[in-house]
Amino acid sequence: MKAFKIFFIRKTVLVIGITMIFLLFSSLNTTESILNTPTKHVVNIYQMKFVPEIIQVRKGDIIEWVNKDIVPHDVTEINKKWTSKTLNKEDSFSKKITTNFDYFCSIHIVMKGSVHIKE
């Protein structure tokens, strides 16, 4: 009977140990997945400005520009490598961020913004 109790205790300790190791590695993978999930950032277009004008994001994050102004705007990369469609009130444009860039509204060229990737 004593040998059975010792066997049972050892088996229980082993199962608990394996379970703890499994849970530890599962939480590490979950944390890694969370850290690699892109974050969505919003830049509002309001009163002839991009708000915020300068934004820092991680590479792979997504920025959504939302026109909250009463007039149409667009979002155009400074060298015109890309541009959004014309955004009327409440329209939006999203872009996955892979590089730093400056941008402006080609309809109202005084409106400018900048995207910087955090290292």
Secondary structure, DSSP 8 states (H G I E B T S, - for coil): -HHHHHHHHHHHHHHHHHHHHHHHHHHHHHHHHHHHS--EEEEEEETTEEESSEEEE-TT-EEEEEE-SSS-B--EETTSS-B---B-TT-EEEEE--S-EEEE-SSSTT-EEEEEE--
